[in-house]
Amino acid sequence: MAKSEKQAYDEFIKGVWRENPVFVQVLGMCPMLAVTNSAINGVAMGMATFFVLMGSSFLVSLLKNLIPKQVRISCFIIIIATFVTVVDYVLLATLPGIHKELGAFIPLIVANCLILGRQEAFASRNTIRMALADALGMAAGFLFALVALGGIREILGEGKLFGISLFGDNFEPWVIMILPPGGFITLGLMLLFFNWLEEKKKKLDAQVAATEGSDL
Amino acid sequence: MTQKDPKLLIQPGPQLRQQMTTPAVMRDVWYALAPTTLAGIWFFGIGALLLLITCIATAVLTEWYFSPEDERRYFLGDGSAILTGLLLGLTLPPALPLWMAVVGSAVAIGVGKTIWGGVGSNLFNPALVGRAFLLATFPIAMTTWTAPGDFFTMPSSIFALPLMTGVVDTVTQASPLGLMKFEYTDTGFVELLFGNTSGSLGETSGLLLILGGLYLWWRRDLDWRIPVGILATAMAFSLALYMMDSGRYPGPIFTALSGGMLLGAIFMATDPVTSPLTPKGIWIFAVGIGFLVVLIRVFGGFPEGMMYAILLMNAATPLIDRYTQPRVFGRGLDTK
């Protein structure tokens, strides 16, 4: 029991950090770049993806023995599309402003390679428990990336975070940040930063391993 | 082993050394830019000097920060960071807040140069990358031109706090290009030649820029084909337009002397890293820039197109190099 709990926790942390879908696997770039001109849009997109990923991972893992191998991709897509439709209508009914802002990118969650990738690579081969832990981690990692990028772009582009003004009236907006080039530049710099962290960690690990080896 | 006074000096080739090293070329470009820089400071006052110092200091610091620890001597020693900072500073409006200059300079070195692998590896001219970023980020501050004024008055906008808008309290005035584009007003030939107009810090004085270019040509640091090709194409194109409707389109002399044309043609486009290698490629490159400048100035949304023209042709440079590659002697004939 304790072992499986640790394993589930590992799957979760893997998605949030070590194999972060955006910064490490570089998946789901389309929503990542398109809707992150403010933090709140990032949250909405992240939550929508969160729900879809959890729902479809659960269902795919549940049905994995019933889905014929030859038609699995289309089965996954149908399951994902069902949850996307639910999200689409719920957002339209409850938060029409945000639904309008995200526009076509809500239906496009169907085509988010992150979600299909998790079904194919993980949920269809693991238990429900593990699939849920994995989906939770991946969705949290995606949410984290969306909010981080959206937050940076909103702070520099409008001087606000979640709509709250941070710097007063005299703030000079960085116009480029709320335009598409700002998204590309910021995402590129964030990828650079995470790769740099990774490299640093590897070097540190190698050093630790070397000193431990010499002790033995 | 090593003698202090060797009787016989044995060295591997090459035995014949040229004086043309990267630091030497960079120094020549500083000398060539010196008159323009001094004129810019003279016209726009101490504020301009502060702006230039800020740009250069930030460029050097960024280069220092991003270069490998044990190779900093080589990365900083060639003086290219100082030159990038200076060139960026010369393309900025004199009343730009200093913190924006810091951002632009850091982007110029960080995104324009270091990311590609340092000097010699960059695809785009670093100073222009910094300027393009600033123009897209702060479009209003980057197009607020102050009139040349008293040497000791400083626009208070340059001391705006970081992230805050600068309030320009000195006389602002449209640049000659803006006047031409939006009001169809010509600026006199003499003013453009001597530089007593509004505009970016180092672009106003045509005469001093040409002098600097001649110095570089005399020192063989510059390929004459690039400025000549750019100016000839731009002047020919604008002459054709001028003959069609002289009230609407600027004449060839105005085209050649206004805005960043000379600064760009002589000091930016000629960057050996970002321009093609073969004479044929260089002609294509220069003609492309000359054509694009006039196209953007006359038909585009911005009054000035030099920066975008150079950046666009920078992007085309690898392709030009590929198609103008000379045939290796003794090869390639039998394939035809």
Boltz contact constraints between the chains, C-beta under 6 A:
constraints:
  - contact:
      token1: [A, 167]
      token2: [B, 163]
      max_distance: 6.0
  - contact:
      token1: [A, 170]
      token2: [B, 164]
      max_distance: 6.0
  - contact:
      token1: [A, 170]
      token2: [B, 165]
      max_distance: 6.0
  - contact:
      token1: [A, 171]
      token2: [B, 163]
      max_distance: 6.0
  - contact:
      token1: [A, 172]
      token2: [B, 165]
      max_distance: 6.0
  - contact:
      token1: [A, 174]
      token2: [B, 137]
      max_distance: 6.0
  - contact:
      token1: [A, 175]
      token2: [B, 137]
      max_distance: 6.0
  - contact:
      token1: [A, 175]
      token2: [B, 139]
      max_distance: 6.0
  - contact:
      token1: [A, 176]
      token2: [B, 136]
      max_distance: 6.0
  - contact:
      token1: [A, 176]
      token2: [B, 137]
      max_distance: 6.0
